[in-house]
């Protein structure tokens, strides 16, 4: 075991259905994006295996929902403790399959575990309601009940946390889950499954089904009448497909889709704090997060100083394999990601952008790319409309608040937005005016299990985390009692 795991049994290529490991004879390879080295051969489960998993989740759902919330909470709490006890191993698996620096992977494991802890606590706070009756003999009660079987589809950029924050609220609410992790990063998901089983999650309550047939498996989850809800994190393109396919059986949907986050620096901002915030909001995970700052707008008075300071900080970032000490930027996930970054930069240059630092592939080769700052950006460029999902910070110059709010909102996406300002009236005005589900004011880091994460416009439906998060996994039923 080249990863040096304390517990090598956490690295498994077996799927997990109805409490049993599934390997089969169709396998696919998972490799380290930094080196191309083979990490594991993983069970390539297809639609028939997925159907068995759905059947198992469906059969397990009544007994799981019938347990007390306290009982479900205790199991989630044990799962949380197991995740943290194995944090280092989970982080190594994550970095190996996905590429992010080990320090960020450790952070992701803690972040994912925090959702499990949070929803272990929320399980016992699913309160209903009583409503004064509309007639003297009527009593009205509102019950909350689990929606049933949840199909969870997750991406590669947070292979642990994106799954933890779907499974935890689902299980807390009394739902059962069939999860299909990204084919690029199934190992973190399968390790979570091993720990869930050790924590006492009963057979069938959590099923993890890795496989290459993303479209076929997605279609089955949408069409299968035993599945009540789809919870998806990924691109807006695939979100649309799932919504269309789910229409036939009226699936409930939670969709965390793409973003194109504006990051605005007003003249009254603290310049150094704004540069710190931009570094955090842009370069975490090499720019491969859906809430990464994608469009940086700086007001004329601070523009030149901001570009200079940002470029100096970015030029000093260390690029390398995630396992290595001091690395801030790992490889991109694959060649397609690299090609998109190069395309966005080439397009910006054709339309007149200037490279302040970076701009080309890194000397390490592979999918390593130099962290980049562009200035002289205009609305004609692709980056104005599309998520780059890479280590590229494009800077626009603007003059007025009205102008920048209009620019920021000129997007089909509405996930996160950030701005730096000190005038309190402006802070309120701009926070209210930005068409996003989450806004960071004088901060570039907004993700936490205690807050509702999610978007508006074509960035999705529903919220994850906070006391709102569990509602996505509950139906309400109103009971009218005649006394
Ligand atoms: P990203 O750009 O983050 O990879 P995708 O939307 O392509 O976003 O992928 C997110 C997840 O959706 C991955 O697990 C991927 O395998 C899966 N996926 C891709 N295409 C489909 C589809 N047609 N139906 C269901 N899931 C899909």
Boltz pocket constraint, residues with backbone or C-beta under 6 A from the ligand:
constraints:
  - pocket:
      binder: B
      contacts: [[A, 153], [A, 154], [A, 155], [A, 156], [A, 157], [A, 180], [A, 181], [A, 182], [A, 183], [A, 214], [A, 215], [A, 216], [A, 217], [A, 218], [A, 219], [A, 233], [A, 234], [A, 235], [A, 236], [A, 237], [A, 238], [A, 239], [A, 241]]
      max_distance: 6.0
